[in-house]
């Protein structure tokens, strides 16, 4: 840190502190934490808009996650797969009591979800669950629907 001396004619006899490096460090920390918070908010990195349910509960068991996006892509534990590879990976699951969570986008056709369910059941995995968002209580749900339509 540099301390600046007051001139001979200056009224103060003390040294001043240059605040520029401190401001730079604080600004860099602010940017770091803002970006860190932004990246922490994304879950799984796969953009799926889940339907909402008032009885939604968190899952605590071992699980296999299958994501279905509105553009037709299928993900097995965050990796893109086709149906043949999904079948192979589901057969490789050792614990047949594992929970299979199907995260299907709201726009995915019902038939595609049933096809994935059938594939999991045929591979011996009988515990299936659907990921949903907790439904807002009161009139907030109606307001959200109106905003999405606009």
C-alpha positions as CSV (number, residue, x, y, z in Angstrom):
1,X,0.0,0.0,0.0
2,X,1.2,3.4,-0.8
3,X,0.9,6.2,1.7
4,X,0.9,9.6,0.3
5,X,2.5,12.4,2.2
6,X,0.9,15.7,2.5
7,X,2.6,18.6,1.0
8,X,4.5,21.1,3.1
9,X,1.7,23.5,2.8
10,X,-1.0,20.9,3.5
11,X,-3.2,21.3,6.4
12,X,-2.9,17.7,7.7
13,X,0.2,16.1,9.0
14,X,-1.0,12.4,8.6
15,X,-0.8,10.0,5.6
16,X,-3.7,9.0,3.4
17,X,-4.6,5.4,2.4
18,X,-5.2,4.6,-1.3
19,X,-8.5,2.7,-1.4
20,X,-8.4,1.7,-5.1
21,X,-7.0,-1.9,-4.4
22,X,-9.5,-2.5,-1.7
23,X,-12.4,-1.4,-3.9
24,X,-11.0,-3.7,-6.7
25,X,-10.9,-6.7,-4.4
26,X,-14.4,-6.1,-3.0
27,X,-15.7,-5.7,-6.6
28,X,-14.1,-9.0,-7.7
29,X,-15.5,-10.8,-4.7
30,X,-19.0,-9.5,-5.5
31,X,-18.7,-10.8,-9.1
32,X,-17.4,-14.1,-7.9
33,X,-20.3,-14.7,-5.4
34,X,-22.9,-13.5,-7.9
35,X,-21.7,-15.9,-10.5
36,X,-21.4,-18.8,-8.0
37,X,-24.9,-18.2,-6.8
38,X,-26.2,-18.2,-10.4
39,X,-24.5,-21.6,-11.2
40,X,-25.7,-23.2,-8.0
41,X,-29.3,-22.4,-8.9
42,X,-29.4,-24.8,-11.9
43,X,-30.2,-28.3,-11.0
44,X,-28.8,-31.0,-13.2
45,X,-28.2,-28.7,-16.1
46,X,-31.2,-30.0,-18.0
47,X,-34.0,-27.6,-18.6
48,X,-37.2,-29.4,-17.8
49,X,-40.4,-27.6,-16.8
50,X,-42.0,-29.9,-14.3
51,X,-45.8,-30.0,-13.7
52,X,-46.9,-29.0,-10.2
53,X,-48.6,-31.1,-7.6
54,X,-49.9,-30.2,-4.1
55,X,-48.7,-33.5,-2.6
56,X,-45.0,-33.2,-3.8
57,X,-42.5,-34.6,-1.3
58,X,-38.7,-34.9,-1.5
59,X,-37.2,-38.3,-2.2
60,X,-34.5,-39.7,0.1
61,X,-33.8,-43.2,-1.4
62,X,-31.2,-44.3,-3.9
63,X,-32.4,-43.2,-7.3
64,X,-32.0,-43.4,-11.1
65,X,-33.1,-40.2,-12.9
66,X,-34.5,-40.2,-16.4
67,X,-35.2,-36.8,-17.9
68,X,-37.4,-36.2,-20.9
69,X,-37.2,-32.8,-22.6
70,X,-39.8,-31.2,-24.8
71,X,-37.6,-31.6,-27.9
72,X,-37.6,-35.4,-27.5
73,X,-34.2,-36.0,-25.9
74,X,-33.8,-38.6,-23.2
75,X,-31.2,-38.3,-20.4
76,X,-30.1,-41.1,-18.1
77,X,-28.5,-39.5,-15.0
78,X,-27.7,-36.3,-16.9
79,X,-26.2,-38.1,-20.0
80,X,-28.0,-38.2,-23.3
81,X,-29.1,-41.7,-24.4
82,X,-31.4,-43.3,-27.0
83,X,-34.0,-45.9,-26.0
84,X,-31.8,-48.9,-26.7
85,X,-28.9,-47.5,-24.6
86,X,-31.4,-46.6,-21.9
87,X,-32.7,-50.2,-21.9
88,X,-29.2,-51.5,-21.5
89,X,-28.3,-49.1,-18.7
90,X,-31.5,-49.9,-16.8
91,X,-30.7,-53.6,-17.0
92,X,-27.2,-52.9,-15.5
93,X,-28.8,-51.4,-12.4
94,X,-27.8,-53.8,-9.6
95,X,-30.3,-52.8,-7.0
96,X,-33.7,-53.5,-8.5
97,X,-35.3,-51.8,-5.5
98,X,-33.8,-48.5,-6.7
99,X,-36.2,-45.7,-7.3
100,X,-36.6,-44.5,-10.9
101,X,-37.5,-40.8,-11.1
102,X,-39.0,-39.7,-14.3
103,X,-38.6,-36.0,-14.9
104,X,-40.7,-35.3,-17.9
105,X,-41.3,-31.8,-19.3
106,X,-44.9,-30.6,-19.2
107,X,-45.0,-30.7,-23.0
108,X,-43.8,-34.3,-23.4
109,X,-46.5,-36.5,-24.8
110,X,-48.1,-39.0,-22.4
111,X,-47.2,-41.9,-24.7
112,X,-43.5,-41.2,-24.4
113,X,-43.7,-41.2,-20.6
114,X,-45.6,-44.5,-20.6
115,X,-43.0,-46.0,-23.0
116,X,-40.2,-45.1,-20.5
117,X,-42.3,-46.5,-17.6
118,X,-42.8,-49.8,-19.5
119,X,-39.1,-50.0,-20.3
120,X,-38.1,-49.6,-16.7
121,X,-40.6,-52.2,-15.5
122,X,-39.5,-54.7,-18.1
123,X,-36.0,-54.3,-16.8
124,X,-37.1,-55.2,-13.3
125,X,-37.3,-51.7,-11.8
126,X,-40.8,-51.5,-10.2
127,X,-40.4,-48.4,-8.0
128,X,-41.3,-45.4,-10.3
129,X,-41.8,-41.8,-9.3
130,X,-42.6,-38.7,-11.2
131,X,-40.8,-35.4,-10.4
132,X,-43.1,-32.4,-10.0
133,X,-42.9,-28.9,-8.6
134,X,-44.8,-28.1,-5.4
135,X,-48.0,-26.3,-6.4
136,X,-48.3,-22.7,-5.1
137,X,-51.1,-22.3,-2.6
138,X,-54.0,-19.9,-3.0
139,X,-54.5,-17.7,-6.0
140,X,-50.8,-17.7,-7.0
141,X,-51.3,-20.8,-9.3
142,X,-53.9,-19.0,-11.3
143,X,-51.7,-15.9,-11.6
144,X,-48.8,-18.1,-12.8
145,X,-51.0,-19.7,-15.5
146,X,-52.1,-16.3,-16.7
147,X,-48.5,-15.1,-16.9
148,X,-47.4,-18.2,-18.9
149,X,-50.3,-17.8,-21.4
150,X,-49.3,-14.2,-22.1
